[in-house]
Amino acid sequence: MGKERNGILKAVWGISKELGIDKEELYILLGRETGKDHMTECSDDELRKLLRVLAFYKDKEKLQQSGNGPSDKQLKYIRDMEKQLGWNNEPERLRGFVKKLYKVDALEWLSTAQASKVIEALKNMLKNQKKKEAV
């Protein structure tokens, strides 16, 4: 096993511990993300993917603790409007919209204020879409 792989594994276990994820939960996450049952079956790229997912959860937890991240209610409302706009089959569309306006790669990384602005922008888009359909 190479040094890089050992470093990835240490990071995976370290972040899991910080998040309070036990071994069983980690392996459930591993299965969901890679389709594999054991880390020894994973390639380095698959382990890096798992590490990115864990890092995402760590960042999300920090945002929620600081009170700066979007609320669950805001995220649900944004997702509902995404469906109403017909974007639910194209997840890149909403992600691109948010990245273009707020320079973040995921909804969960928005601040509460930014999430409110996204909601207002999507409301306006829905209103315009309904006007066009009425004509």
C-alpha positions as CSV (number, residue, x, y, z in Angstrom):
1,M,0.0,0.0,0.0
2,G,1.4,3.4,-1.0
3,K,2.0,6.4,1.2
4,E,-0.7,8.4,-0.7
5,R,-3.3,5.6,-0.1
6,N,-2.4,5.4,3.6
7,G,-2.8,9.2,3.8
8,I,-6.3,9.0,2.2
9,L,-7.3,6.2,4.5
10,K,-6.1,8.2,7.6
11,A,-8.0,11.2,6.4
12,V,-11.2,9.2,5.8
13,W,-11.1,7.8,9.3
14,G,-10.1,11.1,10.9
15,I,-12.9,13.1,9.3
16,S,-15.4,10.2,10.1
17,K,-14.3,10.4,13.8
18,E,-14.7,14.3,13.8
19,L,-18.2,13.9,12.4
20,G,-19.1,11.1,14.8
21,I,-19.6,8.6,12.1
22,D,-19.0,5.1,13.4
23,K,-17.5,2.2,11.4
24,E,-20.9,0.8,10.3
25,E,-22.2,4.2,9.1
26,L,-18.9,4.8,7.2
27,Y,-19.2,1.5,5.4
28,I,-22.8,2.3,4.5
29,L,-21.6,5.6,3.0
30,L,-18.8,3.7,1.2
31,G,-21.3,1.4,-0.3
32,R,-23.6,4.2,-1.4
33,E,-20.7,6.2,-3.0
34,T,-18.7,3.4,-4.5
35,G,-20.8,0.3,-4.6
36,K,-18.1,-1.6,-2.7
37,D,-18.3,-3.2,0.7
38,H,-14.7,-2.7,1.9
39,M,-12.1,0.1,1.5
40,T,-9.5,-2.5,0.4
41,E,-11.7,-3.2,-2.7
42,C,-11.7,0.5,-3.7
43,S,-9.3,2.3,-6.0
44,D,-7.5,5.4,-4.9
45,D,-10.0,7.5,-6.9
46,E,-12.9,5.9,-5.2
47,L,-11.4,6.6,-1.8
48,R,-10.8,10.2,-2.8
49,K,-14.5,10.4,-3.8
50,L,-15.4,9.1,-0.3
51,L,-13.1,11.7,1.2
52,R,-14.7,14.5,-0.8
53,V,-18.1,13.4,0.4
54,L,-16.9,13.4,4.0
55,A,-15.3,16.8,3.6
56,F,-18.6,18.1,2.2
57,Y,-20.4,16.8,5.3
58,K,-17.8,18.4,7.5
59,D,-18.1,21.8,5.7
60,K,-21.9,21.6,5.9
61,E,-21.8,20.9,9.6
62,K,-19.5,23.9,10.1
63,L,-21.9,26.1,8.2
64,Q,-24.9,24.9,10.1
65,Q,-23.1,25.4,13.5
66,S,-22.2,28.9,12.5
67,G,-25.7,29.6,11.5
68,N,-24.6,30.9,8.1
69,G,-25.7,28.0,6.0
70,P,-29.1,27.7,4.4
71,S,-31.9,26.2,6.5
72,D,-33.4,22.9,5.6
73,K,-36.7,24.8,4.8
74,Q,-34.8,27.0,2.3
75,L,-33.2,24.0,0.7
76,K,-36.5,22.2,0.4
77,Y,-38.2,25.3,-1.1
78,I,-35.4,25.7,-3.7
79,R,-35.7,22.0,-4.6
80,D,-39.4,22.4,-5.0
81,M,-39.0,25.3,-7.3
82,E,-36.4,23.4,-9.3
83,K,-39.0,20.8,-10.0
84,Q,-41.6,23.4,-10.9
85,L,-39.2,24.9,-13.4
86,G,-38.6,21.4,-14.9
87,W,-35.0,21.4,-13.9
88,N,-35.2,18.3,-11.7
89,N,-34.0,16.1,-14.6
90,E,-31.0,18.4,-15.1
91,P,-29.3,18.9,-11.7
92,E,-26.4,20.8,-13.4
93,R,-28.8,23.5,-14.3
94,L,-29.5,24.7,-10.8
95,R,-25.9,24.1,-9.8
96,G,-24.7,26.2,-12.7
97,F,-27.2,28.9,-11.8
98,V,-26.0,29.1,-8.2
99,K,-22.4,28.9,-9.2
100,K,-22.8,31.7,-11.8
101,L,-24.5,34.0,-9.3
102,Y,-22.8,33.1,-6.0
103,K,-19.6,31.4,-6.9
104,V,-20.4,28.2,-4.9
105,D,-20.5,24.7,-6.2
106,A,-23.3,23.4,-4.0
107,L,-26.6,24.7,-2.6
108,E,-25.5,23.7,0.9
109,W,-22.6,26.1,0.7
110,L,-24.8,29.2,0.3
111,S,-25.3,31.5,3.2
112,T,-28.8,32.0,4.5
113,A,-29.0,35.4,2.8
114,Q,-27.7,34.0,-0.5
115,A,-30.3,31.2,-0.3
116,S,-33.0,33.8,0.2
117,K,-31.8,35.6,-3.0
118,V,-31.8,32.3,-4.9
119,I,-35.4,31.7,-3.8
120,E,-36.5,35.2,-4.9
121,A,-34.7,34.7,-8.3
122,L,-36.4,31.3,-8.8
123,K,-39.8,32.8,-7.9
124,N,-39.3,35.4,-10.6
125,M,-38.3,32.8,-13.1
126,L,-41.4,30.8,-12.3
127,K,-43.5,33.9,-12.6
128,N,-42.0,34.7,-16.0
129,Q,-42.4,31.1,-17.1
130,K,-46.1,31.1,-16.2
131,K,-46.6,34.4,-18.1
132,K,-45.1,32.8,-21.2
133,E,-47.3,29.8,-20.9
134,A,-50.4,31.9,-20.5
135,V,-49.7,33.7,-23.8
